[in-house]
Amino acid sequence: MKKAEKNCGIDEVNVIENYTAILDGPLNDDDVLDEMKKKYKSNIAGLKKEINDLKTTEKIMRTYNGRLK
């Protein structure tokens, strides 16, 4: 687990599921953070870093058309 995940008491799967669930909506950080706040209500700075990591992963996946090896 990453430090942010330990601090928030959440696991990576939940973060990814919640982030990807809102990918079809607005992608600015404030909207994403609002959704995360509703569910986790803690350590927003850690969640913001996690969101940025997930956005980077999403960009890579889209670049390679979802075919990461």
PDB file of N, CA, C and O in Angstrom:
ATOM      1  N   MET A   1       0.830  -1.194   0.000  1.00  0.00           N
ATOM      2  CA  MET A   1       0.000   0.000   0.000  1.00  0.00           C
ATOM      3  C   MET A   1       0.869   1.249   0.000  1.00  0.00           C
ATOM      4  O   MET A   1       1.941   1.279   0.603  1.00  0.00           O
ATOM      5  N   LYS A   2       0.399   2.255  -0.670  1.00  0.00           N
ATOM      6  CA  LYS A   2       1.108   3.524  -0.680  1.00  0.00           C
ATOM      7  C   LYS A   2       0.815   4.275   0.612  1.00  0.00           C
ATOM      8  O   LYS A   2      -0.167   4.004   1.303  1.00  0.00           O
ATOM      9  N   LYS A   3       1.698   5.231   0.920  1.00  0.00           N
ATOM     10  CA  LYS A   3       1.541   6.004   2.154  1.00  0.00           C
ATOM     11  C   LYS A   3       0.164   6.663   2.247  1.00  0.00           C
ATOM     12  O   LYS A   3      -0.481   6.612   3.294  1.00  0.00           O
ATOM     13  N   ALA A   4      -0.282   7.274   1.164  1.00  0.00           N
ATOM     14  CA  ALA A   4      -1.588   7.948   1.173  1.00  0.00           C
ATOM     15  C   ALA A   4      -2.710   6.967   1.469  1.00  0.00           C
ATOM     16  O   ALA A   4      -3.668   7.294   2.169  1.00  0.00           O
ATOM     17  N   GLU A   5      -2.581   5.755   0.926  1.00  0.00           N
ATOM     18  CA  GLU A   5      -3.622   4.758   1.150  1.00  0.00           C
ATOM     19  C   GLU A   5      -3.655   4.336   2.612  1.00  0.00           C
ATOM     20  O   GLU A   5      -4.731   4.167   3.184  1.00  0.00           O
ATOM     21  N   LYS A   6      -2.471   4.163   3.226  1.00  0.00           N
ATOM     22  CA  LYS A   6      -2.431   3.786   4.637  1.00  0.00           C
ATOM     23  C   LYS A   6      -3.021   4.892   5.502  1.00  0.00           C
ATOM     24  O   LYS A   6      -3.792   4.626   6.425  1.00  0.00           O
ATOM     25  N   ASN A   7      -2.649   6.148   5.195  1.00  0.00           N
ATOM     26  CA  ASN A   7      -3.148   7.270   5.985  1.00  0.00           C
ATOM     27  C   ASN A   7      -4.658   7.394   5.900  1.00  0.00           C
ATOM     28  O   ASN A   7      -5.303   7.781   6.874  1.00  0.00           O
ATOM     29  N   CYS A   8      -5.223   7.077   4.766  1.00  0.00           N
ATOM     30  CA  CYS A   8      -6.664   7.225   4.574  1.00  0.00           C
ATOM     31  C   CYS A   8      -7.434   5.983   4.996  1.00  0.00           C
ATOM     32  O   CYS A   8      -8.656   6.024   5.135  1.00  0.00           O
ATOM     33  N   GLY A   9      -6.725   4.883   5.198  1.00  0.00           N
ATOM     34  CA  GLY A   9      -7.408   3.653   5.528  1.00  0.00           C
ATOM     35  C   GLY A   9      -8.209   3.114   4.362  1.00  0.00           C
ATOM     36  O   GLY A   9      -9.246   2.481   4.558  1.00  0.00           O
ATOM     37  N   ILE A  10      -7.734   3.362   3.142  1.00  0.00           N
ATOM     38  CA  ILE A  10      -8.422   2.887   1.949  1.00  0.00           C
ATOM     39  C   ILE A  10      -7.483   2.008   1.155  1.00  0.00           C
ATOM     40  O   ILE A  10      -6.268   2.062   1.345  1.00  0.00           O
ATOM     41  N   ASP A  11      -8.025   1.209   0.280  1.00  0.00           N
ATOM     42  CA  ASP A  11      -7.160   0.375  -0.543  1.00  0.00           C
ATOM     43  C   ASP A  11      -7.195   0.834  -1.991  1.00  0.00           C
ATOM     44  O   ASP A  11      -8.125   1.516  -2.421  1.00  0.00           O
ATOM     45  N   GLU A  12      -6.171   0.452  -2.729  1.00  0.00           N
ATOM     46  CA  GLU A  12      -5.988   0.937  -4.096  1.00  0.00           C
ATOM     47  C   GLU A  12      -7.171   0.602  -4.992  1.00  0.00           C
ATOM     48  O   GLU A  12      -7.552   1.409  -5.839  1.00  0.00           O
ATOM     49  N   VAL A  13      -7.746  -0.561  -4.819  1.00  0.00           N
ATOM     50  CA  VAL A  13      -8.870  -0.967  -5.661  1.00  0.00           C
ATOM     51  C   VAL A  13     -10.038  -0.003  -5.499  1.00  0.00           C
ATOM     52  O   VAL A  13     -10.654   0.393  -6.489  1.00  0.00           O
ATOM     53  N   ASN A  14     -10.349   0.377  -4.271  1.00  0.00           N
ATOM     54  CA  ASN A  14     -11.451   1.311  -4.051  1.00  0.00           C
ATOM     55  C   ASN A  14     -11.182   2.658  -4.693  1.00  0.00           C
ATOM     56  O   ASN A  14     -12.080   3.256  -5.286  1.00  0.00           O
ATOM     57  N   VAL A  15      -9.938   3.146  -4.577  1.00  0.00           N
ATOM     58  CA  VAL A  15      -9.600   4.437  -5.181  1.00  0.00           C
ATOM     59  C   VAL A  15      -9.777   4.361  -6.687  1.00  0.00           C
ATOM     60  O   VAL A  15     -10.378   5.249  -7.292  1.00  0.00           O
ATOM     61  N   ILE A  16      -9.253   3.300  -7.295  1.00  0.00           N
ATOM     62  CA  ILE A  16      -9.336   3.150  -8.747  1.00  0.00           C
ATOM     63  C   ILE A  16     -10.788   3.018  -9.189  1.00  0.00           C
ATOM     64  O   ILE A  16     -11.195   3.651 -10.163  1.00  0.00           O
ATOM     65  N   GLU A  17     -11.568   2.213  -8.494  1.00  0.00           N
ATOM     66  CA  GLU A  17     -12.973   2.035  -8.862  1.00  0.00           C
ATOM     67  C   GLU A  17     -13.731   3.357  -8.776  1.00  0.00           C
ATOM     68  O   GLU A  17     -14.525   3.680  -9.660  1.00  0.00           O
ATOM     69  N   ASN A  18     -13.488   4.111  -7.726  1.00  0.00           N
ATOM     70  CA  ASN A  18     -14.200   5.382  -7.571  1.00  0.00           C
ATOM     71  C   ASN A  18     -13.723   6.414  -8.569  1.00  0.00           C
ATOM     72  O   ASN A  18     -14.516   7.214  -9.066  1.00  0.00           O
ATOM     73  N   TYR A  19     -12.437   6.404  -8.868  1.00  0.00           N
ATOM     74  CA  TYR A  19     -11.915   7.356  -9.852  1.00  0.00           C
ATOM     75  C   TYR A  19     -12.437   7.020 -11.238  1.00  0.00           C
ATOM     76  O   TYR A  19     -12.898   7.905 -11.959  1.00  0.00           O
ATOM     77  N   THR A  20     -12.369   5.755 -11.617  1.00  0.00           N
ATOM     78  CA  THR A  20     -12.806   5.382 -12.962  1.00  0.00           C
ATOM     79  C   THR A  20     -14.314   5.540 -13.109  1.00  0.00           C
ATOM     80  O   THR A  20     -14.806   5.747 -14.219  1.00  0.00           O
ATOM     81  N   ALA A  21     -15.050   5.446 -12.016  1.00  0.00           N
ATOM     82  CA  ALA A  21     -16.500   5.628 -12.078  1.00  0.00           C
ATOM     83  C   ALA A  21     -16.865   7.057 -12.463  1.00  0.00           C
ATOM     84  O   ALA A  21     -17.941   7.296 -13.013  1.00  0.00           O
ATOM     85  N   ILE A  22     -15.975   8.011 -12.178  1.00  0.00           N
ATOM     86  CA  ILE A  22     -16.286   9.398 -12.510  1.00  0.00           C
ATOM     87  C   ILE A  22     -15.473   9.905 -13.694  1.00  0.00           C
ATOM     88  O   ILE A  22     -15.515  11.097 -13.998  1.00  0.00           O
ATOM     89  N   LEU A  23     -14.734   9.027 -14.371  1.00  0.00           N
ATOM     90  CA  LEU A  23     -13.952   9.443 -15.535  1.00  0.00           C
ATOM     91  C   LEU A  23     -14.834   9.988 -16.650  1.00  0.00           C
ATOM     92  O   LEU A  23     -14.407  10.866 -17.399  1.00  0.00           O
ATOM     93  N   ASP A  24     -16.041   9.487 -16.768  1.00  0.00           N
ATOM     94  CA  ASP A  24     -16.933   9.941 -17.829  1.00  0.00           C
ATOM     95  C   ASP A  24     -17.482  11.340 -17.558  1.00  0.00           C
ATOM     96  O   ASP A  24     -17.999  12.000 -18.459  1.00  0.00           O
ATOM     97  N   GLY A  25     -17.363  11.780 -16.316  1.00  0.00           N
ATOM     98  CA  GLY A  25     -17.823  13.117 -15.966  1.00  0.00           C
ATOM     99  C   GLY A  25     -16.697  14.130 -16.072  1.00  0.00           C
ATOM    100  O   GLY A  25     -15.682  13.867 -16.717  1.00  0.00           O
ATOM    101  N   PRO A  26     -16.869  15.293 -15.440  1.00  0.00           N
ATOM    102  CA  PRO A  26     -15.833  16.325 -15.476  1.00  0.00           C
ATOM    103  C   PRO A  26     -14.543  15.813 -14.845  1.00  0.00           C
ATOM    104  O   PRO A  26     -14.573  15.100 -13.842  1.00  0.00           O
ATOM    105  N   LEU A  27     -13.420  16.180 -15.435  1.00  0.00           N
ATOM    106  CA  LEU A  27     -12.146  15.656 -14.944  1.00  0.00           C
ATOM    107  C   LEU A  27     -11.303  16.695 -14.225  1.00  0.00           C
ATOM    108  O   LEU A  27     -10.111  16.468 -14.022  1.00  0.00           O
ATOM    109  N   ASN A  28     -11.878  17.829 -13.833  1.00  0.00           N
ATOM    110  CA  ASN A  28     -11.019  18.751 -13.084  1.00  0.00           C
ATOM    111  C   ASN A  28     -10.865  18.245 -11.656  1.00  0.00           C
ATOM    112  O   ASN A  28     -11.728  17.536 -11.138  1.00  0.00           O
ATOM    113  N   ASP A  29      -9.757  18.618 -11.029  1.00  0.00           N
ATOM    114  CA  ASP A  29      -9.417  18.088  -9.711  1.00  0.00           C
ATOM    115  C   ASP A  29     -10.493  18.353  -8.666  1.00  0.00           C
ATOM    116  O   ASP A  29     -10.747  17.500  -7.816  1.00  0.00           O
ATOM    117  N   ASP A  30     -11.131  19.524  -8.717  1.00  0.00           N
ATOM    118  CA  ASP A  30     -12.131  19.851  -7.706  1.00  0.00           C
ATOM    119  C   ASP A  30     -13.314  18.887  -7.747  1.00  0.00           C
ATOM    120  O   ASP A  30     -13.792  18.449  -6.701  1.00  0.00           O
ATOM    121  N   ASP A  31     -13.787  18.556  -8.942  1.00  0.00           N
ATOM    122  CA  ASP A  31     -14.901  17.614  -9.050  1.00  0.00           C
ATOM    123  C   ASP A  31     -14.491  16.229  -8.565  1.00  0.00           C
ATOM    124  O   ASP A  31     -15.245  15.554  -7.865  1.00  0.00           O
ATOM    125  N   VAL A  32     -13.288  15.818  -8.947  1.00  0.00           N
ATOM    126  CA  VAL A  32     -12.796  14.506  -8.527  1.00  0.00           C
ATOM    127  C   VAL A  32     -12.638  14.479  -7.014  1.00  0.00           C
ATOM    128  O   VAL A  32     -13.046  13.517  -6.363  1.00  0.00           O
ATOM    129  N   LEU A  33     -12.046  15.532  -6.449  1.00  0.00           N
ATOM    130  CA  LEU A  33     -11.855  15.587  -5.001  1.00  0.00           C
ATOM    131  C   LEU A  33     -13.182  15.610  -4.257  1.00  0.00           C
ATOM    132  O   LEU A  33     -13.297  15.001  -3.193  1.00  0.00           O
ATOM    133  N   ASP A  34     -14.184  16.296  -4.789  1.00  0.00           N
ATOM    134  CA  ASP A  34     -15.498  16.308  -4.144  1.00  0.00           C
ATOM    135  C   ASP A  34     -16.063  14.900  -4.030  1.00  0.00           C
ATOM    136  O   ASP A  34     -16.619  14.528  -2.997  1.00  0.00           O
ATOM    137  N   GLU A  35     -15.919  14.121  -5.094  1.00  0.00           N
ATOM    138  CA  GLU A  35     -16.396  12.739  -5.057  1.00  0.00           C
ATOM    139  C   GLU A  35     -15.614  11.918  -4.034  1.00  0.00           C
ATOM    140  O   GLU A  35     -16.198  11.124  -3.297  1.00  0.00           O
ATOM    141  N   MET A  36     -14.301  12.107  -3.987  1.00  0.00           N
ATOM    142  CA  MET A  36     -13.472  11.375  -3.033  1.00  0.00           C
ATOM    143  C   MET A  36     -13.801  11.793  -1.598  1.00  0.00           C
ATOM    144  O   MET A  36     -13.867  10.945  -0.708  1.00  0.00           O
ATOM    145  N   LYS A  37     -14.008  13.095  -1.367  1.00  0.00           N
ATOM    146  CA  LYS A  37     -14.341  13.587  -0.029  1.00  0.00           C
ATOM    147  C   LYS A  37     -15.609  12.930   0.489  1.00  0.00           C
ATOM    148  O   LYS A  37     -15.678  12.531   1.651  1.00  0.00           O
ATOM    149  N   LYS A  38     -16.613  12.818  -0.375  1.00  0.00           N
ATOM    150  CA  LYS A  38     -17.880  12.220   0.033  1.00  0.00           C
ATOM    151  C   LYS A  38     -17.671  10.804   0.548  1.00  0.00           C
ATOM    152  O   LYS A  38     -18.305  10.390   1.519  1.00  0.00           O
ATOM    153  N   LYS A  39     -16.779  10.062  -0.106  1.00  0.00           N
ATOM    154  CA  LYS A  39     -16.603   8.664   0.275  1.00  0.00           C
ATOM    155  C   LYS A  39     -15.627   8.496   1.437  1.00  0.00           C
ATOM    156  O   LYS A  39     -15.885   7.715   2.353  1.00  0.00           O
ATOM    157  N   TYR A  40     -14.501   9.225   1.407  1.00  0.00           N
ATOM    158  CA  TYR A  40     -13.430   8.950   2.366  1.00  0.00           C
ATOM    159  C   TYR A  40     -13.303   9.954   3.495  1.00  0.00           C
ATOM    160  O   TYR A  40     -12.901   9.589   4.600  1.00  0.00           O
ATOM    161  N   LYS A  41     -13.639  11.219   3.241  1.00  0.00           N
ATOM    162  CA  LYS A  41     -13.655  12.250   4.283  1.00  0.00           C
ATOM    163  C   LYS A  41     -12.358  12.339   5.081  1.00  0.00           C
ATOM    164  O   LYS A  41     -12.396  12.592   6.285  1.00  0.00           O
ATOM    165  N   SER A  42     -11.198  12.133   4.426  1.00  0.00           N
ATOM    166  CA  SER A  42      -9.928  12.262   5.138  1.00  0.00           C
ATOM    167  C   SER A  42      -8.766  12.434   4.176  1.00  0.00           C
ATOM    168  O   SER A  42      -8.845  12.027   3.016  1.00  0.00           O
ATOM    169  N   ASN A  43      -7.699  13.031   4.655  1.00  0.00           N
ATOM    170  CA  ASN A  43      -6.421  13.167   3.948  1.00  0.00           C
ATOM    171  C   ASN A  43      -6.570  13.528   2.476  1.00  0.00           C
ATOM    172  O   ASN A  43      -6.202  12.752   1.595  1.00  0.00           O
ATOM    173  N   ILE A  44      -7.113  14.710   2.222  1.00  0.00           N
ATOM    174  CA  ILE A  44      -7.362  15.139   0.848  1.00  0.00           C
ATOM    175  C   ILE A  44      -6.055  15.357   0.088  1.00  0.00           C
ATOM    176  O   ILE A  44      -6.001  15.119  -1.119  1.00  0.00           O
ATOM    177  N   ALA A  45      -5.011  15.801   0.766  1.00  0.00           N
ATOM    178  CA  ALA A  45      -3.720  15.984   0.084  1.00  0.00           C
ATOM    179  C   ALA A  45      -3.205  14.649  -0.449  1.00  0.00           C
ATOM    180  O   ALA A  45      -2.704  14.575  -1.571  1.00  0.00           O
ATOM    181  N   GLY A  46      -3.327  13.604   0.351  1.00  0.00           N
ATOM    182  CA  GLY A  46      -2.912  12.270  -0.091  1.00  0.00           C
ATOM    183  C   GLY A  46      -3.767  11.776  -1.243  1.00  0.00           C
ATOM    184  O   GLY A  46      -3.257  11.165  -2.182  1.00  0.00           O
ATOM    185  N   LEU A  47      -5.063  12.036  -1.176  1.00  0.00           N
ATOM    186  CA  LEU A  47      -5.955  11.624  -2.258  1.00  0.00           C
ATOM    187  C   LEU A  47      -5.662  12.394  -3.540  1.00  0.00           C
ATOM    188  O   LEU A  47      -5.755  11.841  -4.636  1.00  0.00           O
ATOM    189  N   LYS A  48      -5.305  13.678  -3.401  1.00  0.00           N
ATOM    190  CA  LYS A  48      -4.999  14.475  -4.594  1.00  0.00           C
ATOM    191  C   LYS A  48      -3.787  13.898  -5.325  1.00  0.00           C
ATOM    192  O   LYS A  48      -3.769  13.844  -6.555  1.00  0.00           O
ATOM    193  N   LYS A  49      -2.769  13.464  -4.564  1.00  0.00           N
ATOM    194  CA  LYS A  49      -1.600  12.839  -5.180  1.00  0.00           C
ATOM    195  C   LYS A  49      -2.005  11.532  -5.854  1.00  0.00           C
ATOM    196  O   LYS A  49      -1.567  11.241  -6.967  1.00  0.00           O
ATOM    197  N   GLU A  50      -2.831  10.755  -5.186  1.00  0.00           N
ATOM    198  CA  GLU A  50      -3.303   9.487  -5.757  1.00  0.00           C
ATOM    199  C   GLU A  50      -4.075   9.736  -7.054  1.00  0.00           C
ATOM    200  O   GLU A  50      -3.911   9.001  -8.028  1.00  0.00           O
ATOM    201  N   ILE A  51      -4.906  10.761  -7.064  1.00  0.00           N
ATOM    202  CA  ILE A  51      -5.667  11.105  -8.269  1.00  0.00           C
ATOM    203  C   ILE A  51      -4.731  11.479  -9.406  1.00  0.00           C
ATOM    204  O   ILE A  51      -4.928  11.054 -10.545  1.00  0.00           O
ATOM    205  N   ASN A  52      -3.710  12.277  -9.099  1.00  0.00           N
ATOM    206  CA  ASN A  52      -2.752  12.652 -10.137  1.00  0.00           C
ATOM    207  C   ASN A  52      -2.035  11.428 -10.685  1.00  0.00           C
ATOM    208  O   ASN A  52      -1.806  11.332 -11.891  1.00  0.00           O
ATOM    209  N   ASP A  53      -1.673  10.477  -9.799  1.00  0.00           N
ATOM    210  CA  ASP A  53      -1.051   9.228 -10.250  1.00  0.00           C
ATOM    211  C   ASP A  53      -1.998   8.462 -11.164  1.00  0.00           C
ATOM    212  O   ASP A  53      -1.576   7.923 -12.187  1.00  0.00           O
ATOM    213  N   LEU A  54      -3.265   8.413 -10.804  1.00  0.00           N
ATOM    214  CA  LEU A  54      -4.242   7.690 -11.611  1.00  0.00           C
ATOM    215  C   LEU A  54      -4.481   8.377 -12.950  1.00  0.00           C
ATOM    216  O   LEU A  54      -4.688   7.709 -13.963  1.00  0.00           O
ATOM    217  N   LYS A  55      -4.455   9.711 -12.960  1.00  0.00           N
ATOM    218  CA  LYS A  55      -4.607  10.433 -14.227  1.00  0.00           C
ATOM    219  C   LYS A  55      -3.451  10.108 -15.163  1.00  0.00           C
ATOM    220  O   LYS A  55      -3.646   9.936 -16.366  1.00  0.00           O
ATOM    221  N   THR A  56      -2.239  10.026 -14.601  1.00  0.00           N
ATOM    222  CA  THR A  56      -1.073   9.662 -15.411  1.00  0.00           C
ATOM    223  C   THR A  56      -1.248   8.263 -15.973  1.00  0.00           C
ATOM    224  O   THR A  56      -0.978   8.028 -17.151  1.00  0.00           O
ATOM    225  N   THR A  57      -1.697   7.333 -15.141  1.00  0.00           N
ATOM    226  CA  THR A  57      -1.937   5.962 -15.593  1.00  0.00           C
ATOM    227  C   THR A  57      -2.988   5.935 -16.694  1.00  0.00           C
ATOM    228  O   THR A  57      -2.842   5.221 -17.686  1.00  0.00           O
ATOM    229  N   GLU A  58      -4.046   6.717 -16.512  1.00  0.00           N
ATOM    230  CA  GLU A  58      -5.105   6.769 -17.522  1.00  0.00           C
ATOM    231  C   GLU A  58      -4.567   7.283 -18.856  1.00  0.00           C
ATOM    232  O   GLU A  58      -4.903   6.741 -19.909  1.00  0.00           O
ATOM    233  N   LYS A  59      -3.735   8.327 -18.819  1.00  0.00           N
ATOM    234  CA  LYS A  59      -3.154   8.873 -20.048  1.00  0.00           C
ATOM    235  C   LYS A  59      -2.305   7.825 -20.758  1.00  0.00           C
ATOM    236  O   LYS A  59      -2.362   7.693 -21.981  1.00  0.00           O
ATOM    237  N   ILE A  60      -1.517   7.082 -19.984  1.00  0.00           N
ATOM    238  CA  ILE A  60      -0.686   6.022 -20.573  1.00  0.00           C
ATOM    239  C   ILE A  60      -1.574   4.970 -21.215  1.00  0.00           C
ATOM    240  O   ILE A  60      -1.312   4.536 -22.337  1.00  0.00           O
ATOM    241  N   MET A  61      -2.624   4.556 -20.512  1.00  0.00           N
ATOM    242  CA  MET A  61      -3.515   3.520 -21.043  1.00  0.00           C
ATOM    243  C   MET A  61      -4.205   3.991 -22.317  1.00  0.00           C
ATOM    244  O   MET A  61      -4.335   3.229 -23.275  1.00  0.00           O
ATOM    245  N   ARG A  62      -4.645   5.243 -22.327  1.00  0.00           N
ATOM    246  CA  ARG A  62      -5.295   5.755 -23.537  1.00  0.00           C
ATOM    247  C   ARG A  62      -4.298   5.854 -24.680  1.00  0.00           C
ATOM    248  O   ARG A  62      -4.640   5.567 -25.827  1.00  0.00           O
ATOM    249  N   THR A  63      -3.060   6.260 -24.378  1.00  0.00           N
ATOM    250  CA  THR A  63      -2.028   6.373 -25.406  1.00  0.00           C
ATOM    251  C   THR A  63      -1.777   5.023 -26.063  1.00  0.00           C
ATOM    252  O   THR A  63      -1.619   4.934 -27.281  1.00  0.00           O
ATOM    253  N   TYR A  64      -1.742   3.988 -25.257  1.00  0.00           N
ATOM    254  CA  TYR A  64      -1.474   2.648 -25.782  1.00  0.00           C
ATOM    255  C   TYR A  64      -2.752   1.860 -26.025  1.00  0.00           C
ATOM    256  O   TYR A  64      -2.718   0.639 -26.181  1.00  0.00           O
ATOM    257  N   ASN A  65      -3.872   2.561 -26.058  1.00  0.00           N
ATOM    258  CA  ASN A  65      -5.166   1.945 -26.360  1.00  0.00           C
ATOM    259  C   ASN A  65      -5.488   0.791 -25.415  1.00  0.00           C
ATOM    260  O   ASN A  65      -6.071  -0.212 -25.826  1.00  0.00           O
ATOM    261  N   GLY A  66      -5.104   0.940 -24.141  1.00  0.00           N
ATOM    262  CA  GLY A  66      -5.429  -0.063 -23.129  1.00  0.00           C
ATOM    263  C   GLY A  66      -4.629  -1.342 -23.229  1.00  0.00           C
ATOM    264  O   GLY A  66      -4.981  -2.332 -22.588  1.00  0.00           O
ATOM    265  N   ARG A  67      -3.558  -1.353 -24.016  1.00  0.00           N
ATOM    266  CA  ARG A  67      -2.787  -2.590 -24.180  1.00  0.00           C
ATOM    267  C   ARG A  67      -1.446  -2.504 -23.467  1.00  0.00           C
ATOM    268  O   ARG A  67      -0.398  -2.603 -24.106  1.00  0.00           O
ATOM    269  N   LEU A  68      -1.466  -2.320 -22.156  1.00  0.00           N
ATOM    270  CA  LEU A  68      -0.229  -2.299 -21.379  1.00  0.00           C
ATOM    271  C   LEU A  68       0.229  -3.725 -21.106  1.00  0.00           C
ATOM    272  O   LEU A  68      -0.578  -4.611 -20.824  1.00  0.00           O
ATOM    273  N   LYS A  69       1.522  -3.927 -21.193  1.00  0.00           N
ATOM    274  CA  LYS A  69       2.055  -5.276 -20.931  1.00  0.00           C
ATOM    275  C   LYS A  69       3.040  -5.235 -19.800  1.00  0.00           C
ATOM    276  O   LYS A  69       3.597  -6.267 -19.429  1.00  0.00           O
TER     277      LYS A  69
END
